[in-house]
């Protein structure tokens, strides 16, 4: 195993990995599984939605987020894709307003055209559930200096939870991520721009998710930082029996376990609570 990266390059930002970073989620969708989507459908509602999304994003930042992750297309289980035009219409007005905030802004997208437009509008990171497998995606980011998250997913959001099956979930996920890292390097993308996400809940059963979580240190490729995003997800509901709006305590417990196992970035809806939980863990552990 290579020495772990000490920082993560995210555009003009060089983020220290001496402690776990907090990535605050900003959903520009009308149908977020977690109930915090900021978007509406009509023109008047959309104008209000941009303002609401910016207010929500600023609250996430002020609560202690190190990175804001903005997504305009739902990728929950069973979700259907939206058009390129719709994704850009939701995303770009918000990004342009956030450009001068002085915080790294990640965009959750798998469409190369959206990647290019988002980077031009000020985004400093691309968070791709397809791990840059879409044709032209590698080319869309290789000439920039943006940070990149490569995520593992079996299937597509609309069908990924229909009987996911692995030969060995640890080796399969690790092998997939290692192959995607190699593809990035072939396109000249430096290691310090990369972080890896095992993709909890993306084509995995509860048993798969638990095995991945217990073996987080075994998943990374060449010491690259891991991003863990399980906040409010179904796996926590299955473990606790609680609905999505009652999973904050479970989410915080998972965040602390992820940090204990070496996760470099924690993606969360609950920034302030997560920051407190990680601060206590860091002081006591």
N, C-alpha and C positions, 0 to 999 in steps of 0.2 A: 504494500500500500504506500503510495506517495504521501509526502507531507501535506497536511491540509492547508488549503488556501487561507491566508490571513486577512484578506479583504475581498470584497465583491465589487467589481467595477460596473457601474450602472450609468452609462453616459458620462457626464462630467462629474458624477459622484463616485467617490471611492469609500465604500462603507466597511468599517472595521467589523470583523467577525469575532472579536474578543468576547462578545455576549450575543445571545440570540436576538436577531432583528425581528421587529413586529411589522407585519404587512397588514394594513387595514383594508378591508373589502369595501368597495363602493359599487353597488349593483345598479346599472342603468337599464333595468329590465322591469316590465310590469308583472313578471311571474316568477320572481325569485323564490326558491324553496324555503328560504329562511324568513321571508316576510318583510325584508328591508329593501325591496326594489324601489327605485326612485322614478320610474318612467310612467308616462301616460300616453294615450293614443291620439287625442285631438290636438289641433294646432295650439289652441290656447292652453291646454293642459301641458303640452310639451314645453312651452315657454316657462311655465311655472315649474316644470320638472327639472329644467336646467338649473334654475335658482335653487330648488330644493336639493338637487344633487351636489351642488357646490357648497351649500350650507352643511350637508351631511359629511362631505369630504373634509371640510375644514374642521369639523368636530372630531373626526377620526385623527387628523393631524395634531390638533391641539391636545387630544387625549394621549398622544405619545407614539403615534405610528412613525416608523422609520421609512416606510414605503407605502404609497397608496396604490392599490390594485383596482383599476377601473375596468369593468366588463359590461358590454352592451348586449350580449347574447347569452341566454340561459343555457347552461350545460348540465342541468339537473337530469337525473334518469328519466327517460321518456320525452325529453325536450326535442322539438323540431327546429331545424336551422331557420334563421332569418336571412333576408337578402343582404347583399353587400351594401346596397343603398341605405337600407334601414339601419344597419349597424353603424355606418358612418354618420348618419343623421343624428343618432343618439349620442355618439361618442365625441365627435370633433368639437362641437360648441363647448363642451365641458373641458376638454383638454386645452383648448386655446385660452380659456379663462385661468386654468391652473398653471400655465406655462411659467409664470414668474413667481410662483409661491416659494421656490427654493427647497423643494422636496422631491425626491425621485418618484415619478409616476410610472407605474407599470400598466400595460394594457393587456387584458385577457382576450386574445383572439388567435385564430388559426388561419385567417385569410391574409395572404401576402399583400393584397391591395390595401387592406386596412392597416397592416403593419407599417407600410410605407407612409401612408397618410398620417398615422398616429405619431410616428417618429418626426415627421415634418411639423406636426402641431405641438411638439414639445415633450412627447413621451420619452422616457429614458430606459425603459425595460419592456420586453415582450414576454408574456406568460402564455405559452402555447400548449394546449391540451393534446395536440397532435405531434408535439416534439419536432416541429419543422419538417414534417413528412409531406405536407401539401406541396405540390409542384410549385417551384419558384419561391418557396418560403425561405430557404437558406440564402438565396440571392437577395431577398428583401432585407435581411438583417446583416449580412456579412460585411457590407461596406460601411456600416455605422459603428458606433462604439457602445451601443445599448447593451444592457444586461439581458440575459436570456434564461428563462426557466423551461427546461425540457421535462415534460410529464409523461408518465406511462399511462396508457389507457387501452383496455381490450375492447374492441368494438367501437361503436359510436354512441353518443348520449341517448339516442332513441331506442337502442337495443342492448346497451352494454350490461344491463343487469339481468338479461335473459340467459340464465344458466352459464355464468362464467366458469371456465375450466382451465387449469394449468397443469403442466407436468410437474413443476416445482415452482411455486409462486416466487420464492426468493431468487432462485437462479434465473428464472424467466424475466423478472423485472430488472434484475441487475444486468443481465445480458442485453436486454433491449436498450437500457439507458447507456450502457457502454458503447453500443453501436451508434447511437445518436450523437454521443460525444465525439466519436471518431469521425462521423460525417461533418460535424461542425469544424473540427480541426482541419479536415481536408479543404474546407472553404475559408481557412485562415482566421477562424474565430478563436481568440485567446481563451485559455482556461479560466482566467480571472473574471470573464464575462458570463460564466455558466453556473447555474444552480440546477439541482435535480429534484424532481417531485415523484415519489412512488405512485401517486394517483389514488389515494384512499377513496373508495367508493366508486371508482371509475372502472367498472368491469371486475368487481371483486365481491365475494361473499363476506359475511362477517368473519368467518374463519380465515379467509385470505387476509383481510385487513388486520386481524389480530396477529397473525404470523409475521406480516410485514412490519408491524409496529414493534414487536418484540425483537426483531432482527434489523432494526434501522441501520446500525453501524455496518452491516454486511452489504448494504445496497449501493452505497456510493461508489463512483468510479474515479480512481486516481485522486482521492482525497477531496473531491469537489463538494461544496456545501449542499446540504439537503434542505429543501423546503417542505414543511409539513402543514397540510390544510385539512383538518377534520372538524373544525368548529361547527357545531349544531348538526352534524351530518347524521344520516340514518344509522350508521354503526353505533353511535352513542345512544340513539333511541332504542336500538335493539339491546344494548347492554343495560340500560336503566329503566326502560319501559316508559320514558317520558316523551311528550310531544315536542316538536321542534322549538317552541317558544319557552320550554322549560329545561333546556339543555346547557345553560351557561356553566353550571358547576361541573358537569361532565366535560365540557369543552376546556375548562381551565385545568382540570386534572390531566387531560390528554396533552395539553400544551406543556405542562411541567414534566411529564414523562418523556415527551419528545425532546425537550431541552436536555434532560438528564441523559438521553441516548445520543446527544450530539447534534440535534437539528440546529441549523444555522438561521433559518427564517421560519417564523410561525405566522401563518395566514389566518386572520381572525376577523369576525364581525364585532367582537367585544374588546376593543383596543385597551381601554382604561383598565378593565378587570384583568386582562391578560398581562398588561405591564406590571400591575401590582403582584400578581401571582409569580411572575418570573423574577421580580425584584426580591421577594421573600425567599424563593428557591435559591437565588444566587447568594444571598446573605447567609443562609443556613446550611447550604450544601457544601 
